[in-house]
Amino acid sequence: MQSAHLDSTFAALADPTRRAILARLAEGEATVNELAAPLPLTLQAVSKHLKVLERAGLISRRRTAQQRPCRLRAEPLRDAVDWLEQYQEFWSGSFDRLSDHLREIQKGEQDD
């Protein structure tokens, strides 16, 4: 289950338009028209992107009168960050070991 959830999150985040939509929603709730305004896309294309984001659990929509405002949902993003942090620890350790190795090389050159 967790793997499928991460797969849908990363698949949704892979598209720059969807990332732009999420960035806008990080500022607050917005309607489809408000989200589409700065984008060079039709309302239909923006709606398709919103469906992908909604299926991934990255946004929620509610109905108010004639509108369906969208809201960012942070939980799937937190899950992705948690998963990525495992690799941050790996890379930090690798860079620390590389730094230690370079210091040893430099020290050896200074001793010569």
DSSP file (Angstrom, degrees, kcal/mol; ACC not computed):
  #  RESIDUE AA STRUCTURE BP1 BP2  ACC     N-H-->O    O-->H-N    N-H-->O    O-->H-N    TCO  KAPPA ALPHA  PHI   PSI    X-CA   Y-CA   Z-CA
    1    1 A M     >        0   0    0      0, 0.0     4,-2.3     0, 0.0     5,-0.2   0.000 360.0 360.0 360.0 -47.6    0.0    0.0    0.0
    2    2 A Q  H  >  +     0   0    0      1,-0.2     4,-2.6     2,-0.2     5,-0.2   0.899 360.0  51.9 -59.8 -41.5    2.7    2.5    1.0
    3    3 A S  H  > S+     0   0    0      1,-0.2     4,-2.6     2,-0.2    -1,-0.2   0.919 110.0  47.5 -63.1 -44.8    4.6    1.8   -2.3
    4    4 A A  H  > S+     0   0    0      2,-0.2     4,-2.2     1,-0.2    -1,-0.2   0.886 111.3  52.2 -63.8 -38.1    1.5    2.4   -4.4
    5    5 A H  H  X S+     0   0    0     -4,-2.3     4,-2.0     2,-0.2    -2,-0.2   0.933 112.0  45.0 -63.3 -46.9    0.8    5.6   -2.5
    6    6 A L  H  X S+     0   0    0     -4,-2.6     4,-3.0     1,-0.2     5,-0.3   0.895 110.3  56.1 -64.3 -39.6    4.4    6.9   -3.1
    7    7 A D  H  X S+     0   0    0     -4,-2.6     4,-2.4     1,-0.2    -2,-0.2   0.929 109.5  44.6 -58.2 -46.3    4.2    5.9   -6.7
    8    8 A S  H  X S+     0   0    0     -4,-2.2     4,-2.1     2,-0.2    -1,-0.2   0.865 113.5  51.4 -69.1 -34.4    1.1    8.0   -7.3
    9    9 A T  H  X S+     0   0    0     -4,-2.0     4,-2.2     2,-0.2    -2,-0.2   0.964 114.0  42.1 -64.8 -51.4    2.6   10.9   -5.4
   10   10 A F  H  X S+     0   0    0     -4,-3.0     4,-0.9     1,-0.2    -2,-0.2   0.864 113.1  53.7 -66.6 -34.8    5.8   10.9   -7.3
   11   11 A A  H  < S+     0   0    0     -4,-2.4     3,-0.4    -5,-0.3     4,-0.3   0.915 110.8  46.8 -63.6 -41.5    4.0   10.4  -10.6
   12   12 A A  H >< S+     0   0    0     -4,-2.1     3,-1.0     1,-0.2    -2,-0.2   0.894 112.5  49.9 -66.3 -39.1    1.8   13.4   -9.9
   13   13 A L  H 3< S+     0   0    0     -4,-2.2    -1,-0.2     1,-0.2    -2,-0.2   0.631  92.0  79.4 -74.5 -13.2    4.8   15.5   -8.9
   14   14 A A  T 3< S+     0   0    0     -4,-0.9    -1,-0.2    -3,-0.4    -2,-0.2   0.707  79.3  78.9 -68.8 -19.1    6.7   14.5  -12.1
   15   15 A D  S <> S-     0   0    0     -3,-1.0     4,-2.0    -4,-0.3     5,-0.2  -0.791  71.9-147.3 -97.0 128.4    4.7   17.1  -14.2
   16   16 A P  H  > S+     0   0    0      0, 0.0     4,-2.1     0, 0.0     5,-0.1   0.826  98.9  55.6 -63.5 -31.5    5.8   20.7  -14.0
   17   17 A T  H  > S+     0   0    0      2,-0.2     4,-2.2     1,-0.2     5,-0.1   0.925 108.5  47.3 -65.7 -43.3    2.2   22.0  -14.5
   18   18 A R  H  > S+     0   0    0      1,-0.2     4,-2.4     2,-0.2    -1,-0.2   0.878 110.7  52.0 -66.8 -35.8    1.0   19.9  -11.5
   19   19 A R  H  X S+     0   0    0     -4,-2.0     4,-2.3     2,-0.2    -1,-0.2   0.896 109.2  50.7 -65.1 -38.0    3.9   21.2   -9.4
   20   20 A A  H  X S+     0   0    0     -4,-2.1     4,-2.1     2,-0.2    -2,-0.2   0.890 109.5  50.7 -65.1 -39.2    2.9   24.8  -10.4
   21   21 A I  H  X S+     0   0    0     -4,-2.2     4,-2.4     2,-0.2    -2,-0.2   0.927 110.9  48.4 -63.7 -44.6   -0.6   24.1   -9.3
   22   22 A L  H  X S+     0   0    0     -4,-2.4     4,-1.6     1,-0.2    -2,-0.2   0.892 108.7  53.9 -64.0 -38.7    0.6   22.7   -6.0
   23   23 A A  H  < S+     0   0    0     -4,-2.3     4,-0.5     1,-0.2    -1,-0.2   0.911 110.3  47.3 -61.4 -41.1    2.8   25.8   -5.5
   24   24 A R  H >< S+     0   0    0     -4,-2.1     3,-1.3     1,-0.2     4,-0.4   0.910 110.3  51.7 -65.7 -41.3   -0.3   28.0   -6.0
   25   25 A L  H >< S+     0   0    0     -4,-2.4     3,-0.9     1,-0.3    47,-0.5   0.735  95.7  69.5 -69.8 -21.3   -2.4   25.9   -3.6
   26   26 A A  T 3< S+     0   0    0     -4,-1.6    -1,-0.3     1,-0.2    -2,-0.2   0.750  96.7  54.9 -64.9 -22.0    0.3   26.3   -1.0
   27   27 A E  T <  S-     0   0    0     -3,-1.3    -1,-0.2    -4,-0.5     2,-0.2   0.656 128.2 -71.4 -82.7 -17.4   -0.7   29.9   -0.9
   28   28 A G    <   -     0   0    0     -3,-0.9    -1,-0.3    -4,-0.4    42,-0.1  -0.780  69.4 -35.7 145.4 170.9   -4.3   29.0   -0.2
   29   29 A E        +     0   0    0     -2,-0.2     2,-0.3    -3,-0.1    42,-0.2  -0.179  57.3 179.2 -57.0 147.1   -7.5   27.5   -1.6
   30   30 A A  B     -A   70   0A   0     40,-1.7    40,-3.5    38,-0.1     2,-0.1  -0.994  24.9-121.9-152.3 152.6   -8.3   28.3   -5.3
   31   31 A T     >  -     0   0    0     -2,-0.3     4,-2.4    38,-0.3     5,-0.2  -0.413  37.8-103.9 -85.9 168.6  -10.9   27.5   -7.9
   32   32 A V  H  > S+     0   0    0      1,-0.2     4,-2.5     2,-0.2     5,-0.2   0.910 123.5  52.6 -59.2 -42.8  -10.1   25.9  -11.3
   33   33 A N  H  > S+     0   0    0      1,-0.2     4,-1.7     2,-0.2    -1,-0.2   0.909 109.7  48.2 -61.2 -41.8  -10.4   29.3  -13.0
   34   34 A E  H  4 S+     0   0    0      1,-0.2    -1,-0.2     2,-0.2    -2,-0.2   0.887 113.7  47.0 -66.0 -38.3   -8.0   30.8  -10.6
   35   35 A L  H  < S+     0   0    0     -4,-2.4     4,-0.2     1,-0.2    -2,-0.2   0.857 114.0  47.7 -70.0 -34.8   -5.5   28.0  -11.1
   36   36 A A  H >< S+     0   0    0     -4,-2.5     3,-1.4    -5,-0.2     5,-0.4   0.768  90.3  84.4 -77.2 -26.2   -5.9   28.1  -14.8
   37   37 A A  T 3< S+     0   0    0     -4,-1.7    -1,-0.2     1,-0.3    -2,-0.1   0.862  96.6  35.8 -49.8 -50.1   -5.4   31.9  -15.2
   38   38 A P  T 3  S+     0   0    0      0, 0.0    -1,-0.3     0, 0.0    -2,-0.1   0.567 104.5  88.8 -83.4  -4.4   -1.6   32.0  -15.2
   39   39 A L  S <  S-     0   0    0     -3,-1.4     2,-1.1    -4,-0.2     7,-0.1  -0.686  77.7-131.4 -97.3 144.8   -1.2   28.7  -17.2
   40   40 A P  S    S+     0   0    0      0, 0.0     2,-0.3     0, 0.0    -3,-0.1  -0.228  76.8 101.0 -84.3  48.4   -1.1   28.4  -21.0
   41   41 A L  S    S-     0   0    0     -2,-1.1    -2,-0.1    -5,-0.4     2,-0.1  -0.874  75.2-106.5-130.5 159.7   -3.7   25.6  -20.8
   42   42 A T     >  -     0   0    0     -2,-0.3     4,-2.2     1,-0.1     5,-0.2  -0.393  36.3-110.3 -76.2 162.9   -7.4   25.2  -21.3
   43   43 A L  H  > S+     0   0    0      1,-0.2     4,-2.6     2,-0.2     5,-0.2   0.874 120.8  56.3 -60.2 -37.1   -9.7   24.7  -18.4
   44   44 A Q  H  > S+     0   0    0      2,-0.2     4,-1.8     1,-0.2    -1,-0.2   0.910 107.2  47.7 -62.5 -42.9  -10.2   21.1  -19.5
   45   45 A A  H  > S+     0   0    0      2,-0.2     4,-1.9     1,-0.2    -2,-0.2   0.908 112.0  49.4 -65.9 -41.6   -6.5   20.4  -19.4
   46   46 A V  H  X S+     0   0    0     -4,-2.2     4,-2.4     1,-0.2    -2,-0.2   0.905 108.3  54.4 -62.9 -41.0   -6.2   22.0  -16.0
   47   47 A S  H  X S+     0   0    0     -4,-2.6     4,-2.0     1,-0.2    -1,-0.2   0.881 105.8  52.4 -60.4 -38.6   -9.1   19.8  -14.8
   48   48 A K  H  X S+     0   0    0     -4,-1.8     4,-1.7     2,-0.2    -1,-0.2   0.913 109.6  48.9 -64.0 -41.8   -7.3   16.7  -16.0
   49   49 A H  H  X S+     0   0    0     -4,-1.9     4,-2.3     1,-0.2    -2,-0.2   0.895 109.2  53.1 -63.4 -39.2   -4.2   17.7  -14.0
   50   50 A L  H  X S+     0   0    0     -4,-2.4     4,-2.6     1,-0.2    -1,-0.2   0.868 105.1  54.5 -64.5 -36.1   -6.4   18.3  -10.9
   51   51 A K  H  X S+     0   0    0     -4,-2.0     4,-2.7     2,-0.2    -1,-0.2   0.901 107.9  49.5 -64.2 -39.9   -7.9   14.8  -11.3
   52   52 A V  H  X S+     0   0    0     -4,-1.7     4,-1.8     2,-0.2    -2,-0.2   0.935 113.0  46.8 -62.7 -46.0   -4.4   13.4  -11.2
   53   53 A L  H  <>S+     0   0    0     -4,-2.3     5,-2.3     1,-0.2     6,-0.9   0.881 113.0  49.7 -63.2 -38.4   -3.5   15.4   -8.1
   54   54 A E  H ><5S+     0   0    0     -4,-2.6     3,-1.3     4,-0.2    -2,-0.2   0.917 109.0  50.8 -68.5 -43.4   -6.8   14.4   -6.4
   55   55 A R  H 3<5S+     0   0    0     -4,-2.7    -1,-0.2     1,-0.3    -2,-0.2   0.849 109.2  52.7 -61.4 -33.8   -6.2   10.7   -7.2
   56   56 A A  T 3<5S-     0   0    0     -4,-1.8    -1,-0.3    -5,-0.2    -2,-0.2   0.552 115.5-119.8 -78.4  -6.9   -2.8   11.0   -5.6
   57   57 A G  T < 5S+     0   0    0     -3,-1.3    -3,-0.2    -4,-0.3    -2,-0.1   0.609  80.5 121.5  80.0  11.9   -4.3   12.6   -2.5
   58   58 A L  S   <S+     0   0    0     -5,-2.3    15,-3.1    -6,-0.2     2,-0.3   0.691  75.4  25.2 -82.7 -19.2   -2.4   15.8   -3.0
   59   59 A I  E     -B   72   0A   0     -6,-0.9     2,-0.3    13,-0.3    13,-0.2  -0.945  64.2-153.7-137.0 160.9   -5.5   18.0   -3.2
   60   60 A S  E     -B   71   0A   0     11,-2.3    11,-2.4    -2,-0.3     2,-0.4  -0.963   9.8-155.6-129.3 153.2   -9.0   17.9   -2.1
   61   61 A R  E     -B   70   0A   0     -2,-0.3     2,-0.3     9,-0.2     9,-0.2  -0.973   7.8-172.8-129.0 144.5  -12.0   19.6   -3.6
   62   62 A R        -     0   0    0      7,-1.6     2,-0.5    -2,-0.4    -2,-0.0  -0.926  24.8-117.1-131.4 159.2  -15.3   20.6   -2.1
   63   63 A R        +     0   0    0     -2,-0.3     2,-0.4     5,-0.2     5,-0.2  -0.850  29.8 171.9-101.6 127.1  -18.4   22.0   -3.6
   64   64 A T  B >   -C   67   0B   0      3,-2.9     3,-2.5    -2,-0.5     2,-0.2  -0.927  65.4 -60.1-132.0 109.1  -19.6   25.5   -2.6
   65   65 A A  T 3  S-     0   0    0     -2,-0.4    -1,-0.0     1,-0.3     0, 0.0  -0.378 121.7 -13.4  54.8-117.6  -22.6   26.7   -4.7
   66   66 A Q  T 3  S+     0   0    0     -2,-0.2    -1,-0.3    -3,-0.1     2,-0.2   0.538 125.3  77.7 -89.6  -8.3  -21.3   26.7   -8.3
   67   67 A Q  B <   -C   64   0B   0     -3,-2.5    -3,-2.9   -36,-0.0   -36,-0.0  -0.638  57.2-157.2-108.2 160.2  -17.6   26.4   -7.5
   68   68 A R        -     0   0    0     -5,-0.2    -5,-0.2    -2,-0.2   -36,-0.2  -0.692  23.4-160.9-130.2  78.6  -15.3   23.5   -6.4
   69   69 A P        -     0   0    0      0, 0.0    -7,-1.6     0, 0.0     2,-0.3  -0.270   9.8-135.7 -63.4 147.8  -12.4   25.1   -4.7
   70   70 A C  E     -AB  30  61A   0    -40,-3.5   -40,-1.7    -9,-0.2     2,-0.4  -0.778  17.0-167.2-105.5 148.4   -9.2   23.1   -4.4
   71   71 A R  E     - B   0  60A   0    -11,-2.4   -11,-2.3    -2,-0.3     2,-0.2  -0.996  24.7-113.2-136.5 140.2   -7.1   22.8   -1.3
   72   72 A L  E     - B   0  59A   0    -47,-0.5     2,-0.5    -2,-0.4   -13,-0.3  -0.478  21.8-155.0 -69.8 138.2   -3.6   21.3   -0.8
   73   73 A R        -     0   0    0    -15,-3.1     4,-0.4    -2,-0.2    -1,-0.0  -0.977   6.2-169.2-115.4 118.0   -3.3   18.2    1.2
   74   74 A A    >>  +     0   0    0     -2,-0.5     4,-2.3     1,-0.2     3,-0.6   0.691  64.5  86.3 -84.4 -19.9    0.2   17.9    2.8
   75   75 A E  H 3> S+     0   0    0      1,-0.3     4,-2.2     2,-0.2    -1,-0.2   0.890  90.0  48.1 -54.2 -47.9    0.2   14.3    4.1
   76   76 A P  H 3> S+     0   0    0      0, 0.0     4,-1.9     0, 0.0    -1,-0.3   0.857 111.4  52.5 -62.3 -31.4    1.3   12.6    0.9
   77   77 A L  H <> S+     0   0    0     -3,-0.6     4,-2.5    -4,-0.4    -2,-0.2   0.901 107.5  51.2 -68.7 -39.5    4.1   15.2    0.5
   78   78 A R  H  X S+     0   0    0     -4,-2.3     4,-2.7     2,-0.2    -1,-0.2   0.903 108.5  51.9 -61.8 -41.0    5.2   14.4    4.1
   79   79 A D  H  X S+     0   0    0     -4,-2.2     4,-2.1    -5,-0.2    -1,-0.2   0.909 110.3  48.3 -61.7 -42.0    5.3   10.7    3.2
   80   80 A A  H  X S+     0   0    0     -4,-1.9     4,-2.5     2,-0.2    -2,-0.2   0.911 111.7  49.4 -65.0 -42.3    7.5   11.5    0.2
   81   81 A V  H  X S+     0   0    0     -4,-2.5     4,-2.4     2,-0.2    -2,-0.2   0.919 109.2  52.5 -63.0 -43.4    9.8   13.6    2.2
   82   82 A D  H  X S+     0   0    0     -4,-2.7     4,-0.8     1,-0.2    -1,-0.2   0.914 111.2  47.1 -58.0 -43.3   10.1   10.9    4.9
   83   83 A W  H >X S+     0   0    0     -4,-2.1     3,-0.7     1,-0.2     4,-0.6   0.915 112.9  48.6 -65.1 -43.4   11.0    8.4    2.1
   84   84 A L  H >X S+     0   0    0     -4,-2.5     4,-1.5     1,-0.2     3,-1.0   0.817  98.7  68.1 -67.6 -30.9   13.6   10.8    0.6
   85   85 A E  H 3X S+     0   0    0     -4,-2.4     4,-2.1     1,-0.3    -1,-0.2   0.802  89.4  64.8 -61.6 -28.0   15.2   11.5    4.0
   86   86 A Q  H <X S+     0   0    0     -4,-0.8     4,-1.3    -3,-0.7    -1,-0.3   0.900 106.4  43.1 -58.2 -38.9   16.5    7.9    4.1
   87   87 A Y  H <X S+     0   0    0     -3,-1.0     4,-2.8    -4,-0.6    -2,-0.2   0.766 105.8  61.6 -81.1 -26.5   18.6    8.8    1.1
   88   88 A Q  H  X S+     0   0    0     -4,-1.5     4,-3.0     2,-0.2     5,-0.2   0.924 104.4  49.9 -62.3 -43.6   19.6   12.1    2.5
   89   89 A E  H  X S+     0   0    0     -4,-2.1     4,-2.2     2,-0.2    -2,-0.2   0.903 110.7  50.3 -60.9 -41.2   21.3   10.3    5.4
   90   90 A F  H  X S+     0   0    0     -4,-1.3     4,-2.3     2,-0.2    -2,-0.2   0.947 113.8  43.7 -60.5 -49.8   23.0    8.0    2.9
   91   91 A W  H  X S+     0   0    0     -4,-2.8     4,-2.8     2,-0.2     5,-0.2   0.884 111.6  53.2 -67.2 -38.5   24.3   10.9    0.8
   92   92 A S  H  X S+     0   0    0     -4,-3.0     4,-2.3     1,-0.2    -1,-0.2   0.929 111.4  46.8 -61.0 -44.0   25.4   12.9    3.9
   93   93 A G  H  X S+     0   0    0     -4,-2.2     4,-2.3    -5,-0.2    -2,-0.2   0.891 112.3  50.5 -63.5 -39.7   27.3    9.9    5.1
   94   94 A S  H  X S+     0   0    0     -4,-2.3     4,-2.3     2,-0.2    -2,-0.2   0.916 111.6  46.9 -65.3 -42.9   28.9    9.4    1.7
   95   95 A F  H  X S+     0   0    0     -4,-2.8     4,-2.7     2,-0.2    -2,-0.2   0.871 110.6  53.1 -67.5 -36.2   29.9   13.1    1.5
   96   96 A D  H  X S+     0   0    0     -4,-2.3     4,-2.4    -5,-0.2    -2,-0.2   0.926 110.8  46.6 -63.1 -44.0   31.3   12.9    5.0
   97   97 A R  H  X S+     0   0    0     -4,-2.3     4,-2.3     2,-0.2    -2,-0.2   0.891 112.7  50.0 -65.3 -39.3   33.5    9.9    4.1
   98   98 A L  H  X S+     0   0    0     -4,-2.3     4,-2.6     2,-0.2    -2,-0.2   0.919 110.2  50.2 -64.4 -43.1   34.6   11.6    0.9
   99   99 A S  H  X S+     0   0    0     -4,-2.7     4,-2.2     2,-0.2    -2,-0.2   0.913 110.9  49.1 -61.0 -43.8   35.5   14.7    2.8
  100  100 A D  H  X S+     0   0    0     -4,-2.4     4,-2.1     1,-0.2    -1,-0.2   0.917 111.5  49.9 -61.4 -43.4   37.5   12.7    5.3
  101  101 A H  H  X S+     0   0    0     -4,-2.3     4,-2.2     1,-0.2    -2,-0.2   0.911 109.8  50.0 -63.3 -43.3   39.3   10.9    2.5
  102  102 A L  H  X S+     0   0    0     -4,-2.6     4,-2.7     1,-0.2    -1,-0.2   0.890 108.8  52.8 -64.3 -38.6   40.2   14.2    0.8
  103  103 A R  H  X S+     0   0    0     -4,-2.2     4,-2.7     1,-0.2    -1,-0.2   0.903 108.7  50.5 -61.6 -41.1   41.6   15.5    4.0
  104  104 A E  H  X S+     0   0    0     -4,-2.1     4,-2.4     2,-0.2    -2,-0.2   0.909 111.0  48.3 -63.5 -41.7   43.8   12.5    4.4
  105  105 A I  H  X S+     0   0    0     -4,-2.2     4,-2.1     2,-0.2    -2,-0.2   0.938 113.3  47.0 -63.6 -46.6   45.1   12.9    0.8
  106  106 A Q  H  X S+     0   0    0     -4,-2.7     4,-2.0     1,-0.2    -2,-0.2   0.896 111.8  50.9 -62.6 -40.1   45.8   16.6    1.4
  107  107 A K  H  X S+     0   0    0     -4,-2.7     4,-1.8     1,-0.2    -1,-0.2   0.909 109.7  50.9 -63.4 -41.6   47.5   15.8    4.7
  108  108 A G  H  X S+     0   0    0     -4,-2.4     4,-0.9     1,-0.2    -1,-0.2   0.869 109.6  50.0 -62.9 -37.7   49.6   13.2    2.9
  109  109 A E  H  < S+     0   0    0     -4,-2.1    -1,-0.2     1,-0.2    -2,-0.2   0.860 109.9  50.5 -69.8 -34.4   50.6   15.7    0.2
  110  110 A Q  H  < S+     0   0    0     -4,-2.0    -2,-0.2     1,-0.2    -1,-0.2   0.833 107.1  54.6 -71.6 -32.0   51.6   18.3    2.9
  111  111 A D  H  <        0   0    0     -4,-1.8    -1,-0.2     1,-0.2    -2,-0.2   0.745 360.0 360.0 -72.6 -22.9   53.8   15.7    4.7
  112  112 A D     <        0   0    0     -4,-0.9    -1,-0.2    -3,-0.2    -2,-0.2   0.478 360.0 360.0 -75.1 360.0   55.7   14.9    1.5
